[in-house]
Amino acid sequence: MAVLAPEDIPSVQTATAKLQELLDEARKIKIVNTVEPPLSISALTNGIDQFNEATSALQVSQGVIEKAARNISYELLASTDIDDPSFVHCDTALVFLLIEELLDSQTTEGCRKIFDYMESRRERLIAKEFHKKFMVILRSCNELLRRLSRAEDAVFCGRVFFYLFQTFPLGDKSSVNLRGEFHVENTTVFDDAPPEDEQISDNMVVDAESIADAINPNSETNPSIDAGAAKPAEQHATNPSKEKKAIGEEDVLETNTFYPIFWRLQQDFSNPTRLFSGEHFKGFKKGLQLTIAKFKTVPTVLQTREPGDLKRGVKRRRDGGAVVDSATVYNPKYLTSRDLFELELSDLAFQQHILVQALILIDFLLSLTQKSKQKMVELNAQKALLYDYTLSDENTDWALSTRSIIADYLRQGPEGKFYYRMVDTVLARDKNWVRWKLESCPSIVRDALTTDEYLKAKVGAQIATANKRLRATPMGSLDLTFLSDAENANGLKMLKDPNRYRVPSAESFIAAIANDELDMEMAMTDEDKQTLQDAKSSKTWRALRIAVKSKLSRFDQVEDGNNLQRLFEPESVGEPVIDHNAVDVPGSKGAEHSHPHIKEGGAA
């Protein structure tokens, strides 16, 4: 019995014919071959009703309709070039299923054009029912990445990754390595055999030893031969150049010797669990130390651009004549030839790439310390991400010191500090993602605020930003009323006040001194008595200073500032009165008696 092909089934043929009629009617309504403006559903109401009636009468399933749509799509692909303006894209409902078919049927250049459409309509295509489309998007992009070359289509691969990052939410688990599996299939093939010159030298040594054994098989009992054989060894040990290399360059190997040790590190980078074995960990430590020492000794070469490259854009012309955007083409996989190894070691970008890999692996090892594992237990981490291996204290100290050495080396150079800061930031953020994965990827989307919370926050913000009235006289502030304009207007009058420049009378000080004496008698502490005594002494001195102009003749009645009242007692009969303010008239009798030296001086 012959088996019908899917396209030969009557229900599929009927659905294909009805769908083709509906498309023909749509072409009559919309003449242009562009996506915009969109076709209105109301214009196709009659055709849609007829299609639904025909499919429901035949009890056509959803799979039959999908197969009919695929048949029409295949006909369009076979008869229409993708560059033709009449190439019409399908509706949003089946867009990703048809895009998947398009990507499978087109070359890389055709996939670029399809992906341009996907990028331009990304938000519109994923706006509705994303949960039904995300698997198709993920499958299509992953299949496209498998077809693309990471070396020749690096920019296109980056566009695909960016599309996935922008399409899927930040907390989506589709790209998370939940079981913590390492990419052990990423193997680096290199020439493990030594070069021919070393093989020839090794063979010569082996032949010399076999010849010596053949000549004298009992060399152990022949002291003369032992002495002759030991002499070259002593000369080799006492060679100054060899001794200097053994002491000064202990960890620096020759390029051919260092070649296999260096490339074996990639096995540890791709599968860090190998280091759980003590032998492998010891080999990794030695290999990384030799690598760092080698990097420090070789002269580094910076990748620079020509002056014209700085002005030139990132667009380049392909063979077909179309101008496309692209960046510098690079090969992410290593070139492991022995002939290129010495040049690779001198490349600063190559050194940075290897050292960043070492930093990632060292951070993984530091997460296996006893303290770090205790934190994982407190977080209730997944058991698949917990390892039985615990890093010892000795290896922990080595990891910390090596990480510091690598960081210091990466900071060197004209842009070393910026480069290391960028690497350190990325590794720090990666630790946060690792912790998020350890916690079984909890949701990072916060719930929306309720109405009550929003209103409460709004009232609090209004109170915090409201203008607050200041008190007329804040606590602890000084009285600054003297700076007011009214006081400034009367400032000149205040300066002319007689109390500012009139000399007080001596009698006023006498009364103040009497009050101070009374207070001293009633003072309770020595401090108060001393204060009053100082005030009394000051007033006594000022009173005597003023009384010296009119009461100088009575100063002999005052002893040590006491009895100042006698200076102001009424004058007795017969007591001469001396007026210090009187002016002597030349030629008068009083002047002659009071100033006899003037007369004598005048006579002279």
Salt bridges, closest charged atoms under 4 A:
ASP24 OD1 - ARG27 NH1 2.85
GLU36 OE2 - ARG121 NH2 3.04
GLU36 OE2 - ARG124 NH1 3.49
GLU66 OE2 - ARG70 NH2 3.08
ASP83 OD1 - LYS113 NZ 2.58
GLU100 OE2 - ARG139 NE 2.76
GLU101 OE2 - ARG70 NH1 2.42
GLU109 OE2 - ARG112 NE 3.71
GLU109 OE2 - ARG318 NE 3.93
ASP116 OD1 - ARG159 NH2 2.56
GLU119 OE1 - ARG159 NH2 2.81
GLU123 OE2 - ARG122 NH2 3.70
GLU129 OE2 - LYS132 NZ 3.89
GLU143 OE1 - ARG146 NH1 3.22
ASP153 OD1 - ARG112 NH2 3.27
GLU181 OE2 - ARG179 NH2 3.11
ASP191 OD2 - ARG338 NE 3.60
ASP192 OD1 - ARG264 NH2 2.99
ASP251 OD1 - LYS286 NZ 3.75
GLU254 OE2 - LYS245 NZ 3.40
ASP268 OD1 - ARG274 NH1 2.27
ASP309 OD1 - ARG312 NH1 2.52
ASP363 OD1 - ARG403 NE 2.95
ASP408 OD1 - ARG411 NH1 2.96
GLU439 OE2 - ARG435 NE 3.21
ASP516 OD2 - LYS539 NZ 3.04
GLU517 OE2 - LYS536 NZ 2.94
GLU575 OE2 - ARG554 NE 3.80
ASP584 OD2 - HIS595 NE2 2.73
